Amino acid sequence: MHPPRPALRRALATLVLAAVAAGAGTVAPGVPALGAPAALAAEPVAIAVTSAADAALTAGCDDGSAGTTLREALCRAAGETDAVVTVPAGTDVVLAAGPLTFAPAAPATLVVSSSGTWTVTASGRRILDLDPGLVGGVDVTVEKVELRGGVPSPADAAVVGGGGAVLAGTGDPDRPDALTLRDCVVTGSANAAGAGDATAPGGAVQMSGGALTIDGCTFRGNTADGAPGGAVAVLGVDDADTVVVTGSTFDGNTVTGGSGSGVLGGGALYVDGAALTVQGSTFTGNTVTSASVAAARGAAVLATGSTAVTGSRVEGNVVTGSGGAADGGALWLAAGSVASSVLVANTDGVTGAARPASVVGPVPATESWWGCAAGATDATCGALGVTTTAPRAVLALDAAPDRPVTGDAVTATARVALADGAPAPAALLGALADRAVAWAFHPVDDAAGVQADPALAADGTAGGAVHPGCRGHARGPGHRRPEHRHGDPRAARAAHGLRAGGRHRARGHPGHLRHDRRRVAGANRPVAARRPPAPRPGSTCPAGPGPC
C-alpha cells in the first residue's frame, strides 16, 4: 500500500470550483512547468501480463498466485524508469482488491498496451490511480482498454473524490504529469457513490494539471453528480497545461444536481484553466441538468481557458436548469474559436424557454453547418454571444442539363460549400461524411426512374438522377408527385440529414417545360421561374439569391 495521498488534489478541486463560481478560471502561477521525462537511451523494460485474475499484493509485487496479473505488472513497472506492460487481447480483469495503482518513486514512463481490446471492470471502487505519491514527471499511456463502471468508494473519496475510472495529475505546476488514453472505451463511471460531491469533478477521468491527450476514445454513459465534467474534468494549474482530444466520441454523459450557487456544467468535458484542443470528435446526447440555483453551462463542453474546436460534430446536447442568456449552450467557451464543425439540434432552457444553443461565448464560430435556414440570425441558429458565424456552410446544387426538355435524363450533384462561394474545408467535409441526404424529383412516373446517393460522400457530395419517363402533361388524381428539394436546413435540423433545393415541373403539352428553381440554401424563399428559349446543358445554378 502506498502512503495516504496528500490532500492537495482535494484542496485544488475546491479552489477551482470556487473560481469558476465567481466567473473566472484558476489563476495559474507564473512558474514554468517541468517538461516530460527525457527519453532514455535504454530500451523500456517489458513486462507481460499472463493472468486475468486480481488479488491483493502480499509480498512486494507478488500476490502469491501463479502468473503475472495486471496489478503485479503495474507494481513492477513502478520500479523502472521506462516500462511497457503488454496485456493479451481479450483479457477481462474484474477488480477484487481495490484500485490499480502506478506509484513510482521518481519520474517514470509507462505504456500499457495490447494487440487487441481488453477490459477492466470495477467492483465499487475507482479503477486506476496514477502517481498517488504526487512525484511528478510521470508519463503514462494506456491503449485499447475498456474501463467499466468505476466509482470512488467512500474510502477512495476520503482521499480524493471524482475520477471514477482514472485519477491523475499532481496539481503542482512544478511537477506536472502526462496521461494519454488511446483507442479506449470508458463507460458507466461516476464521480461519487450516492449523493453528489461538489469537490469531486470528473465522472470518469479527473486530472489535476499537466497534459492530457485523448485519442480515438469513446466515453459513454458517465456521470458527475453535483460537480462538473460528466466524462472528463481537467483542473489546470499552469499556463502550460493542455488537453488535446482527437477522433473521440462523447455520448450520453451527464452532469446532474448541484447544491447552492455557482456553475455546473461540462456534460462531457470540463476544462478549467488549461488550453483545450478538440479535433475530429463527436459530442452527442450529453446533458447538464441543474436542479438548484447553480447556473448550468456546456451540455458538451465547459471550458474557461482558450479552446479550439475543429472538424467536430456537436449534436443533440441539452442543458436544463437555471441561468441567464450567457449560460447554457452545448459548447460554453470563454475564449478561442470553433470552425468547420457540425452544430445542430442543441438546446437549452436556462432562460425559461427552450432555445437553439450550440455555441455560447465571445468566440468566432465559422465555416460550420448550423442546420438553420439561409438568412437566419445567429441566435436562431444557436450561436449566442459569438463574434461571427460567417461564412456558414450551405448545400449547393449543380444540375445537367440545367434546362431539360421532356424525355431528358437529369443528373444533379449536391455539394457542401461555404456561403461566400469558397470550397468547404476538408475538416467540415469529414464531419459531414455519411450524413443522410433526402432527395425528391418532380414529376417522375415511378420510383424506378430515380437513382440517388442516400448520404454525403467523404468529399461532401451526393449524386441523384432522373431517367427518361417524365411526361410533360397534366397528371390525374392519385399520381405520385414527389418534389426535388435540396438545401432545406430546417429539414436537416429536424431529421439530422441534408436536403437539396430545386424543382423541375413539366406542364402543358409535350415539349413545353417550365423550370422552377429555388435558392439552393434557402427553401423558405419564393420560387423564381422563367421559360428558357433552349436547353443549356452543363450550366450551374449558383447558391446565392436570385433565379437561375
VOGU-3710 file (C-alpha; in Angstrom, 3 decimals, decimal comma):
1> mhpprpalrr> 0,000/0,000/0,000  1,229/3,466/-0,815  1,169/6,174/1,863  -2,059/8,203/2,159  -2,258/10,766/-0,622  -1,826/14,380/0,495  -4,952/16,483/0,388  -3,507/18,704/-2,349  -5,823/17,421/-5,087  -8,929/17,861/-2,957
11> alatlvlaav> -7,894/21,391/-1,970  -7,176/22,182/-5,600  -10,572/20,934/-6,734  -12,298/23,069/-4,133  -10,279/26,121/-5,160  -11,036/25,637/-8,841  -14,767/25,264/-8,292  -14,824/28,425/-6,219  -13,044/30,305/-9,005  -15,500/29,086/-11,640
21> aagagtvapg> -18,434/30,078/-9,465  -17,020/33,586/-9,429  -16,951/33,574/-13,249  -13,226/33,135/-13,718  -10,793/30,287/-14,260  -7,996/29,297/-11,940  -5,169/31,805/-11,873  -2,124/29,803/-12,853  1,129/30,538/-11,054  3,759/32,096/-13,273
31> vpalgapaal> 6,178/29,257/-12,734  7,420/27,365/-15,773  6,359/23,724/-15,796  8,799/20,918/-15,928  8,867/19,059/-19,219  8,047/15,410/-19,655  10,799/12,990/-18,692  13,572/12,878/-21,244  13,674/9,799/-23,438  16,155/7,229/-22,221
41> aaepvaiavt> 18,695/5,552/-24,435  17,988/2,147/-22,933  15,092/0,022/-24,186  11,966/0,033/-21,997  11,626/-2,884/-19,628  8,996/-5,279/-20,986  6,518/-6,852/-18,556  3,866/-9,285/-19,819  0,523/-9,880/-18,126  -0,284/-13,582/-18,152
51> saadaaltag> -3,263/-13,812/-15,797  -6,660/-12,079/-15,750  -7,055/-12,685/-12,030  -6,866/-9,920/-9,442  -5,826/-10,165/-5,801  -4,146/-8,001/-3,189  -0,356/-7,955/-3,194  1,083/-9,821/-0,220  4,857/-9,571/-0,627  6,328/-6,755/-2,700
61> cddgsagttl> 4,782/-7,076/-6,151  3,532/-10,645/-5,674  0,011/-11,776/-4,801  1,150/-15,319/-4,096  -0,563/-16,856/-7,136  0,889/-18,222/-10,353  1,241/-15,930/-13,354  1,534/-12,175/-13,612  -1,607/-10,138/-13,038  -2,146/-6,581/-14,203
71> realcraage> -1,809/-5,371/-10,615  1,552/-7,155/-10,242  2,762/-5,822/-13,607  1,978/-2,210/-12,678  3,762/-2,666/-9,348  6,879/-3,985/-11,090  6,758/-1,237/-13,721  6,775/1,379/-10,957  10,306/0,268/-10,097  11,574/1,095/-13,595
81> tdavvtvpag> 12,246/4,444/-15,246  10,739/3,225/-18,519  8,460/0,206/-18,870  5,993/-1,370/-21,294  3,268/-3,614/-19,904  1,580/-5,824/-22,520  -1,862/-7,310/-21,954  -3,166/-10,185/-24,111  -6,072/-9,225/-26,359  -9,392/-10,306/-24,895
91> tdvvlaagpl> -8,212/-10,205/-21,286  -11,077/-9,347/-18,927  -9,912/-8,194/-15,499  -12,527/-7,865/-12,752  -11,011/-5,917/-9,877  -11,254/-7,532/-6,463  -8,596/-5,684/-4,471  -9,340/-2,003/-4,907  -7,953/0,495/-7,437  -4,999/-0,386/-9,615
101> tfapaapatl> -2,079/1,953/-8,934  1,057/3,078/-10,700  3,170/4,621/-7,951  6,785/5,238/-8,985  9,179/6,830/-6,512  10,725/9,021/-9,228  9,756/10,369/-12,658  8,921/7,454/-14,943  7,366/6,479/-18,258  4,824/3,695/-18,663
111> vvsssgtwtv> 2,967/2,298/-21,680  0,174/-0,241/-21,160  -0,759/-1,769/-24,493  -2,237/-4,779/-26,253  -2,598/-6,262/-29,720  -6,387/-6,012/-29,313  -9,069/-4,779/-26,961  -9,136/-5,777/-23,302  -11,286/-4,782/-20,357  -11,113/-3,816/-16,708
121> tasgrrildl> -14,323/-3,869/-14,690  -14,562/-2,177/-11,311  -16,255/-3,554/-8,219  -17,488/-0,486/-6,393  -14,101/1,228/-6,468  -12,035/3,563/-8,639  -10,242/1,691/-11,428  -6,844/3,363/-11,875  -4,855/5,761/-9,676  -1,746/7,244/-11,319
131> dpglvggvdv> 1,128/8,811/-9,367  -0,612/8,700/-5,968  2,616/9,872/-4,327  2,498/13,100/-6,396  6,079/12,553/-7,554  5,600/14,406/-10,839  7,224/13,790/-14,195  5,159/10,623/-14,605  4,115/9,954/-18,217  1,527/7,186/-18,700
141> tvekvelrgg> -0,068/5,881/-21,918  -2,931/3,369/-21,786  -4,149/1,816/-25,041  -7,020/-0,342/-26,324  -8,666/-0,821/-22,943  -12,321/-0,644/-21,972  -12,820/0,664/-18,444  -16,220/-0,183/-16,985  -18,183/1,056/-14,022  -15,577/2,868/-11,939
151> vpspadaavv> -16,808/4,832/-8,927  -14,837/6,034/-5,893  -15,801/4,205/-2,731  -16,152/6,248/0,479  -12,565/5,248/1,261  -11,378/6,452/-2,166  -13,366/9,688/-1,900  -11,981/10,390/1,568  -8,617/10,906/-0,133  -9,804/12,419/-3,434
161> ggggavlagt> -13,279/12,361/-4,934  -14,078/12,261/-8,637  -12,389/10,364/-11,414  -14,307/7,128/-11,116  -12,235/5,439/-13,822  -8,900/7,317/-13,732  -7,341/9,754/-11,270  -4,173/11,513/-12,475  -2,017/14,599/-12,055  -0,177/16,170/-9,152
171> gdpdrpdalt> -1,857/19,576/-9,025  1,639/21,052/-8,774  2,828/23,313/-11,618  6,448/22,448/-10,817  5,823/18,685/-11,118  3,308/18,039/-13,914  2,346/14,585/-15,108  1,169/13,472/-18,553  -1,566/10,996/-19,444  -2,523/9,600/-22,862
181> lrdcvvtgsa> -5,657/7,499/-23,386  -5,674/5,952/-26,857  -8,246/3,730/-28,600  -10,109/3,285/-25,335  -13,708/2,957/-24,182  -14,839/4,316/-20,815  -18,399/3,561/-19,742  -20,649/3,726/-16,713  -18,287/5,544/-14,352  -19,323/8,141/-11,775
191> naagagdata> -17,663/10,788/-9,649  -19,237/9,631/-6,388  -21,366/6,902/-4,889  -24,718/8,140/-3,644  -25,154/11,879/-3,106  -23,147/14,256/-5,274  -19,913/15,821/-4,172  -19,187/19,374/-5,339  -15,461/18,836/-4,752  -15,326/15,723/-6,950
201> pggavqmsgg> -15,301/16,760/-10,626  -14,965/14,209/-13,407  -17,307/11,250/-13,665  -14,762/9,071/-15,458  -11,435/10,947/-15,540  -10,047/13,652/-13,304  -6,630/15,194/-13,912  -5,008/17,996/-11,946  -2,544/19,955/-14,061  -0,173/18,608/-16,687
211> altidgctfr> -1,031/17,284/-20,155  -3,976/15,067/-21,052  -4,305/13,502/-24,516  -7,427/11,579/-25,561  -7,041/9,920/-28,957  -9,641/7,691/-30,590  -11,569/7,018/-27,391  -15,270/6,686/-26,601  -16,801/7,973/-23,358  -20,389/6,840/-22,907
221> gntadgapgg> -22,843/6,939/-20,030  -20,579/8,507/-17,410  -21,992/10,775/-14,694  -20,880/13,565/-12,398  -23,402/14,415/-9,710  -23,101/17,849/-8,133  -19,788/18,613/-9,880  -18,681/19,472/-13,436  -17,331/17,084/-16,066  -19,677/14,192/-16,719
231> avavlgvdda> -16,934/12,244/-18,500  -13,705/14,215/-18,034  -12,614/17,056/-15,753  -9,219/18,750/-16,040  -8,183/21,247/-13,378  -5,434/23,426/-14,787  -2,796/24,892/-12,501  -0,352/26,401/-15,014  -0,429/28,214/-18,346  1,412/25,255/-19,895
241> dtvvvtgstf> -1,336/22,745/-19,022  -3,002/21,256/-22,097  -5,859/18,983/-23,114  -5,934/17,525/-26,642  -8,934/15,479/-27,822  -8,700/13,863/-31,274  -11,026/11,495/-33,100  -13,020/10,701/-29,977  -16,709/10,286/-29,145  -18,595/11,542/-26,088
251> dgntvtggsg> -22,120/10,187/-25,981  -24,777/10,243/-23,288  -22,640/11,598/-20,464  -24,394/13,641/-17,788  -23,901/16,260/-15,108  -26,711/16,426/-12,572  -27,639/18,012/-9,265  -25,796/20,976/-7,905  -26,411/22,458/-4,491  -26,291/26,181/-3,952
261> sgvlgggaly> -24,996/28,911/-6,233  -22,136/28,719/-8,683  -21,709/26,978/-12,028  -22,480/23,403/-13,011  -21,676/22,040/-16,439  -19,471/20,258/-18,918  -21,777/17,307/-19,548  -18,976/15,560/-21,419  -15,846/17,637/-20,870  -14,933/20,254/-18,278
271> vdgaaltvqg> -11,608/22,069/-18,634  -10,668/24,855/-16,257  -7,529/26,942/-16,695  -5,910/24,746/-19,389  -5,710/25,137/-23,162  -8,156/22,795/-24,910  -7,929/21,492/-28,479  -10,712/19,331/-29,948  -10,280/17,878/-33,439  -12,460/15,495/-35,424
281> stftgntvts> -14,542/14,453/-32,432  -18,228/13,824/-31,755  -20,419/15,046/-28,885  -23,961/13,662/-28,922  -26,707/13,333/-26,332  -24,741/14,791/-23,427  -26,749/16,659/-20,799  -26,472/19,065/-17,905  -29,410/19,192/-15,511  -29,246/21,620/-12,614
291> asvaaargaa> -31,952/21,259/-10,012  -30,680/24,177/-7,936  -29,802/27,834/-8,458  -26,448/26,841/-9,931  -26,005/28,264/-13,440  -25,962/25,426/-15,984  -23,427/25,631/-18,821  -21,992/23,484/-21,575  -24,013/20,348/-22,251  -21,000/19,038/-24,172
301> vlatgstavt> -18,054/21,245/-23,187  -17,484/23,858/-20,498  -14,054/25,465/-20,892  -12,751/28,531/-19,072  -9,419/28,751/-20,914  -8,656/29,107/-24,608  -10,367/26,445/-26,726  -10,096/25,448/-30,389  -12,799/23,129/-31,785  -12,293/21,965/-35,399
311> gsrvegnvvt> -13,926/19,401/-37,646  -16,199/18,073/-34,927  -19,861/17,099/-34,650  -21,852/18,578/-31,766  -25,437/17,396/-31,936  -28,421/16,772/-29,696  -26,874/18,010/-26,436  -29,216/19,585/-23,868  -28,904/21,909/-20,873  -31,800/22,016/-18,414
321> gsggaadgga> -31,725/24,292/-15,408  -31,263/27,841/-14,235  -29,110/30,620/-15,588  -29,251/33,591/-17,897  -28,766/34,388/-21,566  -24,994/33,922/-21,242  -25,337/30,418/-19,757  -26,446/27,110/-21,300  -25,188/26,010/-24,697  -23,661/22,785/-25,955
331> lwlaagsvas> -20,232/24,432/-26,161  -19,710/27,075/-23,476  -16,370/28,693/-24,259  -14,704/31,622/-22,516  -12,207/32,161/-25,346  -10,928/30,550/-28,530  -12,715/29,510/-31,717  -14,998/26,969/-33,399  -14,532/26,097/-37,075  -15,510/23,534/-39,710
341> svlvantdgv> -17,939/21,730/-37,418  -21,498/20,397/-37,431  -23,531/22,262/-34,810  -27,165/21,169/-34,863  -30,114/20,293/-32,626  -28,523/21,511/-29,398  -30,887/23,235/-26,975  -31,112/24,748/-23,532  -33,806/26,148/-21,296  -31,784/28,388/-18,996
351> tgaarpasvv> -33,777/31,492/-19,891  -37,107/29,828/-19,097  -37,934/28,716/-22,625  -36,260/26,259/-24,950  -33,899/27,830/-27,472  -31,310/26,634/-30,008  -27,949/26,780/-28,233  -24,951/25,228/-29,933  -22,209/27,733/-29,049  -22,228/30,264/-26,225
361> gpvpatesww> -19,351/32,661/-25,706  -17,356/35,519/-27,282  -15,709/33,336/-29,932  -15,864/33,133/-33,749  -17,732/30,053/-34,967  -17,165/29,930/-38,710  -17,296/27,630/-41,747  -19,731/25,364/-39,927  -23,053/23,647/-40,646  -25,738/25,016/-38,310
371> gcaagatdat> -28,872/23,298/-39,605  -30,817/26,535/-39,913  -32,451/28,362/-42,818  -30,450/30,699/-45,009  -30,641/34,249/-43,711  -31,470/33,180/-40,165  -29,918/35,185/-37,360  -27,041/33,822/-35,319  -29,337/33,401/-32,323  -31,879/31,460/-34,378
381> cgalgvttta> -29,104/29,108/-35,465  -27,930/28,599/-31,884  -24,917/30,916/-31,890  -25,257/33,042/-28,758  -22,814/35,823/-27,960  -20,404/34,677/-30,683  -18,395/37,257/-32,598  -19,309/35,862/-36,040  -20,595/32,782/-37,844  -19,654/33,920/-41,376
391> pravlaldaa> -19,181/32,217/-43,652  -21,649/29,453/-42,873  -21,776/26,177/-44,753  -24,622/25,662/-47,262  -25,740/22,941/-49,644  -25,317/23,881/-53,303  -26,780/22,063/-56,303  -25,380/21,501/-59,801  -27,712/20,047/-62,473  -27,191/18,863/-66,035
401> pdrpvtgdav> -28,902/19,695/-68,235  -29,916/22,763/-66,305  -32,948/23,394/-68,549  -34,143/19,970/-69,689  -36,856/19,205/-72,173  -39,348/16,386/-71,891  -37,671/12,991/-72,013  -34,230/14,235/-70,919  -32,342/12,394/-68,237  -31,408/14,848/-65,491
411> tatarvalad> -28,466/14,414/-63,152  -27,829/16,524/-60,069  -24,947/16,837/-57,661  -25,440/18,240/-54,177  -22,270/19,596/-52,608  -21,343/21,294/-49,386  -19,835/24,745/-49,893  -19,442/27,987/-47,991  -21,946/30,800/-48,394  -19,238/33,099/-49,761
421> gapapaallg> -18,586/30,678/-52,633  -15,401/29,188/-51,220  -14,948/25,416/-51,087  -15,867/23,752/-47,832  -12,863/22,928/-45,619  -11,759/19,302/-45,554  -12,357/19,191/-41,801  -16,026/20,099/-42,287  -16,473/17,524/-45,041  -15,086/14,912/-42,688
431> aladravawa> -17,625/15,896/-40,025  -20,479/15,692/-42,571  -19,407/12,448/-44,255  -22,132/9,779/-44,345  -24,792/12,287/-43,345  -28,188/11,458/-44,848  -29,417/13,364/-47,907  -33,150/13,477/-48,695  -33,944/13,565/-52,417  -37,210/14,048/-54,287
441> fhpvddaagv> -37,760/14,720/-58,001  -40,956/16,084/-59,568  -42,567/14,670/-61,598  -41,446/11,077/-62,063  -43,554/8,201/-63,369  -42,275/5,727/-60,813  -39,630/5,302/-58,150  -37,530/3,175/-60,502  -36,845/6,303/-62,506  -34,866/7,880/-59,655
451> qadpalaadg> -31,385/6,916/-58,562  -29,732/8,897/-55,755  -26,994/8,607/-53,155  -28,512/8,271/-49,685  -25,686/10,119/-47,923  -22,841/12,527/-48,480  -19,548/11,053/-49,589  -16,235/11,928/-47,996  -15,784/14,777/-50,486  -19,058/16,386/-49,398
461> taggavhpgc> -21,075/15,461/-52,485  -24,067/13,283/-53,300  -25,465/12,496/-56,729  -29,003/11,973/-57,968  -30,574/11,286/-61,343  -33,990/11,072/-63,055  -34,048/8,851/-66,122  -36,419/9,284/-69,098  -40,058/8,639/-68,318  -41,076/12,126/-67,245
471> rghargpghr> -44,061/13,120/-69,409  -44,908/16,786/-69,924  -48,607/16,753/-69,435  -51,043/17,169/-66,584  -51,414/14,236/-64,186  -54,659/12,875/-62,900  -55,696/12,416/-59,288  -53,617/9,979/-57,375  -50,473/10,416/-59,463  -47,326/10,391/-57,357
481> rpehrhgdpr> -45,882/13,893/-57,399  -42,690/13,954/-55,323  -40,677/17,130/-55,249  -36,936/17,560/-55,706  -35,710/19,762/-52,884  -32,221/20,290/-51,648  -30,685/22,531/-49,067  -33,527/22,916/-46,594  -31,518/23,327/-43,372  -34,731/23,282/-41,370
491> aaraahglra> -35,373/19,751/-42,525  -31,726/18,923/-41,848  -32,174/20,084/-38,306  -35,328/18,073/-37,818  -34,192/14,854/-39,497  -30,474/15,166/-38,807  -29,913/14,989/-42,546  -29,437/17,299/-45,508  -31,725/18,317/-48,325  -31,056/19,773/-51,706
501> ggrhrarghp> -33,184/22,527/-53,271  -34,583/22,759/-56,727  -37,651/21,653/-58,644  -38,357/20,612/-62,214  -42,039/20,701/-63,175  -43,478/19,679/-66,555  -46,716/21,389/-67,582  -48,957/21,871/-70,617  -48,061/19,764/-73,606  -45,030/17,700/-74,572
511> ghlrhdrrrv> -42,043/19,879/-75,320  -43,230/22,715/-73,093  -41,175/22,640/-69,868  -41,401/25,171/-67,134  -38,315/25,068/-64,941  -38,613/26,254/-61,351  -35,529/26,610/-59,170  -35,334/27,633/-55,534  -32,397/29,341/-53,986  -30,313/26,340/-53,005
521> aganrpvaar> -29,655/27,129/-49,361  -32,999/28,729/-48,569  -36,125/26,699/-49,138  -38,171/29,404/-47,461  -37,509/31,720/-50,433  -40,184/32,177/-53,104  -39,813/30,180/-56,314  -38,375/32,074/-59,265  -39,311/30,736/-62,700  -38,739/31,559/-66,332
531> rppaprpgst> -39,159/29,802/-69,662  -35,814/29,310/-71,413  -35,522/29,688/-75,186  -33,493/26,441/-75,384  -31,815/23,870/-73,141  -28,406/24,814/-71,791  -26,665/21,573/-70,778  -23,969/21,690/-68,147  -24,898/25,034/-66,611  -24,928/25,546/-62,873
541> cpagpgpc> -27,379/27,311/-60,605  -25,498/29,457/-58,035  -26,165/29,156/-54,324  -26,806/32,878/-53,936  -30,073/34,830/-54,260  -31,968/35,194/-57,466  -33,256/32,952/-60,227  -31,074/30,539/-62,124
//
